[in-house]
Amino acid sequence: MIKKDKILIVEDEFIVAYDLKMMLTKAGFLVVGMATSVERARQLIVQKKPDWVLLDIILKGDETGIDLAHDLFQKRIPFLFISANTNQTTLEAAKATQPYGFLVKPFRERDLFVMLDIARYRYGVEMGYIHDNNSEPQKPTMTVEGIIGQSQVLMEALEKIKIVASTNTSVIILGESGTGKERVAQAIHQQSARRNQPLVTINCAALPLNLIESELFGHEKGAFTGANQKRIGKFEQAHGGTIFLDEIGELPLDAQVKLLRVLQEKEIARIGGDTTIKVDVRIIAATNRNLEHEVSEGRFRLDLYYRLNVFPIALPALRERKEDIPLLSHHFLKKVSTATGRKITRISDSALRQLQAYDWPGNIRELEHQIERSVLLAQNHEITEINLPNLSVKSAQKASIQQINTMEEVEREHILKTLSICKGRISGVGGAAEILGMSAQTLYAKVKKLGIKSGYF
């Protein structure tokens, strides 16, 4: 973010707000005010006309930061959330307001400024203050080697790749299996200043439990039974370059602790070694899991999530970008035909319609395999029919499952219903706490955790 941009801090904890003010002022930004409530923030917005707003979610008064975010979106004032709230329902509501970033407390000063820099670049591109001389802004012509398509949702993901590639910021790539997460990681590395250094890929789901630490950090000779020679771990191999942690959500908790230390300290220790080794690596992680849900279930460390979630890139499922299926299909047709020596040159219109009517639960990987199978089965120079699997039963089961609420959603709905019946009264005889069979203090805590405000019931 450029110097002297005017920033409004909306935060109900004075110490946090003051620390933010000190960091921003020291870095050359102009903090035009601090507000602890939405009402006060609205007054300061009119008076001070800030360029950016740093916004907590839980504030004093009946309105939340999410309520203010909707106002800011309408006024076209860019904002970033800074919050410790990890309630999944609240986070989804916050994301729906289209913030330019989401920083989770506690955070490092460096993370704050990286987030601000990235946010400013995104905003500048959107508003036309920053122009890309190599592309025409009116057309979705952005390309990344190995990534095929022109759909709007893909263009948005490619724009994020372009923004973050030249930095050293940690990136987490989110998406279903088969959406191309590894290809995106390769693209980020190739567009970075580290492109001439190693890109080391680790499939966290495939690491043997008893060898995870050795694989990641290495070991000295004789460190344990079977350690007959020194082993250089993946982080040392990636020194100066990039390490791609695929399926990071599968990493066991004890390994997550050690990974967090590497991210914080920028150093590793081999098993059996008595010295630490400094490593300079850029972290790119990927997962097909909902890490926010994994955190709430205790399967993923919250502090590691904070460190990785600086710049998320969400890849769309193929069913969300069906207009790209013809391009992808012809790309795979050419690739497979060349590899197999079969002279299959085209896909009929009826076959393309079949491909576009299918929902592709296996995404791009499934499409590639389907084209390969069709090339091998083709009787002439054209693919005229696609033998797609019948997933009607599975789709019906999936739809049925999707209608089931999570335990958190059920609990929130039940508490809201009870509070509505009790007209908002929590304690005392006939209060919601008594009806729900818990202490008033416990219910107050649950209400805060679930983001329930008095205006909701």
ZALORO-307531 format. One record per residue: residue in three letters; x, y, z negated of N, C-alpha, C in turn. Coordinates in steps of 0.2 Angstrom, whole numbers, plus 5000, padded with zeros to 4 digits. Atoms other than C-alpha are relative to their C-alpha. Example, Ala and Ser with C-alpha at 12.3 -4.5 7.8 and 13.67 -1.06 7.14 Angstrom:
REM residues 2
ALA500449945000506249784961500450065000 SER499649945001506849954964499650054997 
//
This chain:
REM residues 457
MET500449945000500050005000500450065000 ILE499649945000500750175004500050044994 LYS500049965006501250294990499550055000 LYS500549955002500050414982499349995003 ASP500750025000498550324987499650004994 LYS500449995007497150364974499749934998 ILE500350065002496650214964499650014993 LEU500450005006495250194951500049934997 ILE500050065004495350064938499449994996 VAL500650015004493749984932500149944996 GLU499750055005494249874917499750024993 ASP500349995007493349854900500549994994 GLU499550015005494949804891500550065000 PHE499649944999495949964887500749985001 ILE499350025000497649874885500249985007 VAL499950024993497449794902500050065005 ALA500149944996496849954910500650045000 TYR499449955001498350054903500649975003 ASP499450034997499649924908499950005008 LEU500049994993498949934926500150075002 LYS499849934999499050114925500750025000 MET499349995000500850114920500349975006 MET499750044995501349984933499950045007 LEU500249974994500450084947500350075000 THR499749945000501050254942500850005001 LYS499350014999502850194940500249985008 ALA499850024993502750124958499850065005 GLY500149944996502150294964499350015003 PHE500749994999500250274965499750054996 LEU500349955004499050404959499349974997 VAL500650025003497850334946499550054998 VAL500449945001496350454946499549994995 GLY500550015006495350374932500049924998 MET500150065003494950224921499350004998 ALA500750015002493150164918499949934997 THR500250065003492450034907499449975001 SER500750024998490750024914499850025007 VAL500249994993489850024931499850075000 GLU500349935000488950184926500650055000 ARG499449965000490650274922500350005007 ALA499650014993491450204938499650045005 ARG500449974995490050274949500150084999 GLN499949925001490350454941500750015003 LEU499349984998492250444944500049995008 ILE500050014993491950384962499850065004 VAL500249944997490950534966500550064999 GLN499649945002492150654957500749995003 LYS499350014998493850574962500149985007 LYS500050034994493450494978500749965001 PRO499450045000494750354976500149965007 ASP499950044994495550264991499949934999 TRP500050075002495550094982499750004993 VAL500350015007494650024967500349934998 LEU499950075003495349884956499549994995 LEU500750015003493849804948500049934996 ASP500250065004493549684934499349975001 ILE500750024999491949574934499650014994 ILE500349995006491449574916500150074997 LEU499949935002491149754911499550024994 LYS500449985005490349854897499350025003 GLY500649984998488449884899499749945004 ASP500450064997487149774909500249985007 GLU499850024993487949784926500749985000 THR499450034999489449684932500450045005 GLY499549984995490949724943499749985007 ILE500350024994489949624956499550055003 ASP500549944998488549754956500350065003 LEU499649944997489849894959500349985006 ALA499750024994490649794972499550015006 HIS500549994994489049794983500050075002 ASP500049934999489049984981500650025004 LEU499449984997490849994986500049985008 PHE500050034994490549885001499550055005 GLN500549964996489049995007500450075001 LYS499749945000490150155004500749995004 ARG499450014996491650075014500650024996 ILE499549995004492750094999500449944999 PRO499750065001494049954999500149994992 PHE499950025007494249854982500349945000 LEU499750065002495149714974499749984993 PHE500150035006494549604960500649984996 ILE499550025005495649584945499649974994 SER500450025005494849464933500249934997 ALA499950075003495049314921499449955000 ASN500650044999493349244925500149955005 THR499950054996493549074932499349965001 ASN500750034999491649024932499950005007 GLN500150024993491348944949499450055003 THR500649964997489649034952500250075000 THR499849935000490349204947500550015006 LEU499549994995491849184958499750005007 GLU500350004994490749134973499650065001 ALA500449944999489649284970500550065001 ALA499549954999491249394969500250005008 LYS499850014993491849324986499550035005 ALA500549984995490249364994500050075001 THR500049925000490549554991500550025005 GLN499449994995492049535004500550054997 PRO499449965002493449604993500649995004 TYR499450014996495149635000500549964996 GLY499550055004495949524987499749984993 PHE500250025006495649434971500649974996 LEU499550025004496949424958499849984993 VAL500250035006496749314943500550024994 LYS499649995006497349364925500249944997 PRO499549955000498649344919500450005007 PHE499750004994499649404934500750044999 ARG499449965000501449464937499950065004 GLU500049934997501849644942500149995008 ARG499850014993502549574959499449985003 ASP500650024996500949484963499550055001 LEU500449944999499949644960500250045006 PHE499849954994500949744973500049965006 VAL500050044994501049594985499350015003 MET500750004998499149594985499850065002 LEU500149934997499049784987500250015007 ASP499749994993500149785002499649965005 ILE500450044996499249645010499350035001 ALA500749975000497549725006500050065005 ARG499949944996498149885014500149995007 TYR499950024993498749805030499349985003 ARG500750024997497049715032499550065001 TYR500449944999496149875029500250045006 GLY499749964994497249975041499849975007 VAL500250034993496949845055499350015001 GLU500750004999495049845052499850075002 MET500249934999494950035052500350035006 GLY499749984994496050055067500650054998 TYR499449965002497450145057500649975002 ILE499450044998498650005061499849965007 HIS500250034994498649945079500549955002 ASP499650064997499349785087500150025007 ASN499849984993500249845103500049945005 ASN499950064996500349665109499349965002 SER500750034998498449625110499550055000 GLU500649964999496849705115499549994994 PRO500450015006495849735099499349985002 GLN500750014998494149715109499949925002 LYS500150074998494549535114500449954995 PRO499750045005494949385103500649965004 THR499550034996496549345112500649984996 MET499450025005497749315097500149925001 THR499850085000498649145099500649994995 VAL499550035004499749045088500149935003 GLU499850064997500748905095499749944997 GLY500350065003499848735093499350014997 ILE500649995003498248815087499550025006 ILE500449994994496848805101499350024998 GLY500749985001495248905101500050085001 GLN500149935000494449075103499450024996 SER500649985004493049075091500150054995 GLN499949945005492749225079500349974994 VAL499850035006493049115064500749985000 LEU499350025000494649045070500550075001 MET499649945000495249225075500150034994 GLU499949975007494949285057500649964997 ALA499550035003496049145051500750015003 LEU499349984997497449185064500250074998 GLU499849935002497349365059500450004993 LYS499750015006497749315041500749975000 ILE499350034999499249205047500450065002 LYS499549954998499949355056500150054995 ILE499949965005499749465041500549984995 VAL499650025005500549355029500749975002 ALA499550044998501849265039500750034999 SER499349975001503249395038500250024993 THR499849995007503149405019500349944997 ASN499850065004503749285006499549984995 THR500650025004502049274998499849935000 SER500350075000501449104992499350005004 VAL500650014997500049045003499749934999 ILE500350065001498748915000499550005006 ILE500550014994497748845015499549954998 LEU500650045002496048775012499649985006 GLY500450034994495048665023499949934999 GLU500250075000494248495026500649965003 SER499550044997495348355031499950005008 GLY500150004993495748365049499950075004 THR500249934998495548555051500750035003 GLY499449974998497448585055500450044995 LYS499749975005498148635039500850005001 GLU499250004999499948575042500250045006 ARG499949964995499848655059500150084999 VAL500049935002499448825051500750014996 ALA499449995004500948795039500650015004 GLN499550004995502048765053500050075004 ALA500149944996501448925062500250064995 ILE499849955005501749035046500850005000 HIS499250015000503548965045500350035006 GLN499649984994503948995063499950075001 GLN500049934999503349175062500350044995 SER499749965006504249215046500850015002 ALA499349994999506049275044500449934998 ARG499750065001506449095038500049955005 ARG500250054995506049015054500649965002 ASN499450034998507948965057500249954994 GLN499850045006507948875040499549945000 PRO500450065000507148715035499350014998 LEU500750015002505248675034500049934997 VAL500050065003505148535022499349984997 THR500750025001503448445021499949954995 ILE500150055005502848345006499349994999 ASN500750025001501248245005499949984993 CYS500050025007500848254987499649944998 ALA500450065001499548124988500349935001 ALA499650064999500847994994500649994996 LEU499450015004502148024981499849954995 PRO500150055006502347874969500050034994 LEU500049975006501947924952500650004996 ASN499450015004503547864944500650035004 LEU499449974996504647954958499850075002 ILE500249934998503748124959500550054999 GLU499549955002505048224949500649995004 SER499450024997506448134958500050035008 GLU500249974994505648174975500150075001 LEU500149934999505348354972500750034998 PHE499449965003506948404961500649965001 GLY499450035000508148264964500349964994 HIS499750035006509248154952500749995001 GLU499250025000511048124947500149935000 LYS499850075000511847964949500049974992 GLY500050035006511447854934499550034995 ALA500549965004509947964928499549954997 PHE500550055002508847804927500249945004 THR499950064996508847624932499850005007 GLY500149994993509047614950500350065004 ALA499749944998509847784952500749995002 ASN499350024998511447714961500450065003 GLN499649944997511847884969499650064999 LYS500349945001511448064968499550015005 ARG500549984995509848124977499850075000 ILE500149934999509548294983499250005001 GLY500850005000507648334980499850055006 LYS500349964995506448424992500150075000 PHE499949935001506648594984500750025002 GLU499349984998508548594987500049995007 GLN499950004992508348535005499750065003 ALA500449954997507148675008500350074998 HIS499749935002508348815001500150045006 GLY500049954995508248965011499450005005 GLY500550014996506748905020499349994997 THR500750015002504948845017499949934998 ILE500350065002504148705007499350005001 PHE500750004999502448645012499849944996 LEU500350055005501548554998499349985002 ASP500650024997500148465007499649964995 GLU500450045005498648394996500250024993 ILE499849985007499248494981499549984995 GLY500550025005497648454972500049934998 GLU499950075002498248274971500549994995 LEU499450015004499748314961499849994992 PRO500250015007499648244943500250064995 LEU500049945005499548374928500850014998 ASP499349995002501348334922500450035005 ALA499649984994502048364939499850085001 GLN500249934999501048524940500450054995 VAL499649965005501948594924500750015003 LYS499349994998503648564932500050045006 LEU500049964994503148644949499850074998 LEU500149935003502448794939500750034998 ARG499449985003504148814931500550035006 VAL499649994994505048814948499750075003 LEU500249944997503848944955500150074996 GLN499849955004504149054940500750024999 GLU499349995001505949034937500550005006 LYS499650004994506549004955500649954999 GLU499550045001507648864949499749934998 ILE500250075002507648674947500549964996 ALA499550045003508548544937499949935002 ARG500050074998508948374944499949954993 ILE500150055005508448224933500749974998 GLY499350025002509948184922500550055001 GLY499649954999510748344926500050054994 ASP500049955005511348474913500050075002 THR499949934997511348624924499450025004 THR500649984996509948724933500350025007 ILE499849994993510048754952499550065002 LYS500549954997509348914959499849985007 VAL500350014994508248894974499650055003 ASP500449954996507549014987499649975005 VAL500550034996506048944994499350035001 ARG500749974999504349005001499549944999 ILE500550055001502848904995499450015004 ILE500750004997501448855006499749934998 ALA500450065002500148734999499449995004 ALA500650014997498648655006499649954996 THR500450045004497148564999499349995004 ASN500750004997495448495005499550004994 ARG500450005006494848504987499850074998 ASN500249935003493948654978500450014994 LEU499549995006495348704966499750034994 GLU500449975006494148814956499649954996 HIS500350055003493148664953500449954996 GLU499550055003494648554949500350044993 VAL499849965006495248694936499449994995 SER500550005005493548694928499949924997 GLU500050075002493648494927500649984996 GLY499450025003495348504919500549965004 ARG499550044996496248414933500550045004 PHE499549964997497148564939500250064996 ARG499849955005498148694929499850075002 LEU500249934998497448864929500550055001 ASP499449954998499148954928500349985006 LEU499750024994499748854943499550035006 TYR500549974995498148904952500150075001 TYR499849935000498549084948500650025005 ARG499449994996500249074956499949985007 LEU500150024993499648984972499550045004 ASN500649974997498049084975500150075002 VAL499949934998498949244980499750025007 PHE500349984994498449234998499749935003 PRO500450064997497149095003499850015007 ILE500250004993496849055021499549945001 ALA500650064999495148955024500049995007 LEU500150024993495148855040499349975001 PRO500650024999493448825047499949935002 ALA500150064998492748655050499850005007 LEU500150004993492548605068499250015002 ARG500749994998490648605067499850074999 GLU500249925000490748795063500450045005 ARG499749974994491748825079499949965006 LYS500150054994490948715092500150035006 GLU499849974994491248845105500749985002 ASP499350024999493048785104500149935003 ILE500050074998492648605108500349995007 PRO499850014993492848625127500850015001 LEU499249985000494648705125500449944997 LEU499750055004495148575112500049945004 SER500150064997494448435122500549995006 HIS499550014994495448475138500750004998 HIS499450005003496948515128500249924999 PHE499850075002496948335121499949955006 LEU500050044994496448265138500650005004 LYS499349994997498048335146500549964996 LYS499550035005499048275131500049935001 VAL500050085000498448095131500149975007 SER499950034993498348075150500850005001 THR499350004999500248125150500349954997 ALA499750055004500648015136499949935002 THR500250064998499747865143500149985007 GLY499950014993500147885161499349995004 ARG500750014997498247875165499850075003 LYS500249944997497648005178499350024999 ILE500749985001496048065170500150085000 THR499949934999495848245175499550054998 ARG500649965002494148305169499549964995 ILE500550035004492748285157499350035003 SER500749984997490948295164499650044995 ASP500449955003489748425159499649964994 SER500450035004488648295151500449974994 ALA499650025005490048225141500250064995 LEU499849945004490548395135499450024995 ARG500649985004488748425129499949954994 GLN500050055005488848255119500550034995 LEU499549985005490448325111499850064996 GLN500249945004489648485106499449994996 ALA500650025004488148405099500149974994 TYR499750045005489148305087500350044994 ASP499849955006489548375069500749994998 TRP499350015001491348305068500250004993 PRO499850005007491548255050500849994999 GLY499350005000493348215054500450065003 ASN499749934997493648385062500449995006 ILE499650004994494948415075500449935001 ARG499750075000495848245071499649955003 GLU500550054997494348145075499850025007 LEU500149984993494048245091500649975004 GLU499450024996495848205097500049925000 HIS500050084999495648015093499449985004 GLN500650024995493948015102500250015007 ILE499749994994494748095117500549955003 GLU499550064998496147965117499649945001 ARG500450064998494847825116499750005006 SER500449994994493847895130500550005006 VAL499550004995495447915141500149935002 LEU499850074999495847735138499449965003 LEU500650044998494047675142499750035007 ALA500349974994493747785157500149965006 GLN499950044995493447695173500250035007 ASN499749974995493947825185500450074998 HIS499649945002494748005185499650054996 GLU500449965004493348075174499749974994 ILE500450025006492648055157499350025001 THR500849994998490748035160499649994994 GLU500450015006490247975143500449994994 ILE499650005006490747985125499749954995 ASN500350055005490447835113500150034993 LEU499949975007490147935097499749954995 PRO500350045006489747845080499450034998 ASN500749985003487947855073500150014993 LEU500049985007488047945057499450034997 SER500649975002486247985055499949984993 VAL500150025007486147875039500550044995 LYS499549965004487747955032499850074999 SER500249935001487148125036499450014996 ALA500550005005485548095027500250004993 GLN499750015007486448035012500450064998 LYS499749945001487548185013499650064998 ALA500549955001486148305014499649994993 SER500350015006485348224999500450024994 ILE499549995005486948234989500050084999 GLN499849935001487148424993499450034997 GLN500649975003485348454986500150004992 ILE499950015007486048404969500450054997 ASN499649955003486648544958500549974995 THR499550025004488248544948499850004993 MET500149995007488248524929499950074998 GLU500049935002488648704927499450045003 GLU500649974998487248754938499449984997 VAL500650035004486048644929500050044993 GLU500049975007486648714912499850085001 ARG500149935000486548894918499250015001 GLU500849994999484748874925499649984994 HIS500450015006484148794909500150054995 ILE499949945005484948934898499550065003 LEU500449944997484149064910499249994998 LYS500750025001482448974909499850014992 THR500150005007482548964890500050074997 LEU500049935002483049144888499450045003 SER500649974997481649194899499449994996 ILE500650025005480349104888500150044994 CYS499949975006481149184873500050085000 LYS499949934998481149354881500650034998 GLY499449985001482949364879500350004993 ARG499850005007483049334861500449944999 ILE499550055001484549224856500049974993 SER499950035007484649204837499350014997 GLY500650005004483349184824499549955001 VAL500550064999481749074822499750015007 GLY500350004993481049034839500550035005 GLY499549974995482649104848500249955004 ALA499850054995483449024862500549954997 ALA499550045003484848954852499749944996 GLU500450055004483648864840499749955005 ILE500450044995482648794855500549955004 LEU499550044996484248734864500549954995 GLY499750045004484948654848500750024999 MET499349985001486548754846500050064996 SER499949945003487248894836499950065004 ALA500149944996486849074841500750025003 GLN499449984998488749104842500249965006 THR499950044994488948954854499650025006 LEU500449984994487549014865500350075003 TYR499849944997488249184866500749995004 ALA499450014996489949114872499849975006 LYS500250034994489049004885499750065005 VAL500349954996488049154891500650055003 LYS499449964998489749254893500449965005 LYS499650054996490649104901499650005007 LEU500450014994489249084914499850065004 GLY500149944997489149264918499350025000 ILE500749985000487349284913499950074996 LYS500149935003486849464910499250014999 SER500749995002485249534902499550015006 GLY500549994994484549584919499849945004 TYR500150064996484549404925499449964997 PHE500550045002483149344914499550054997 
//
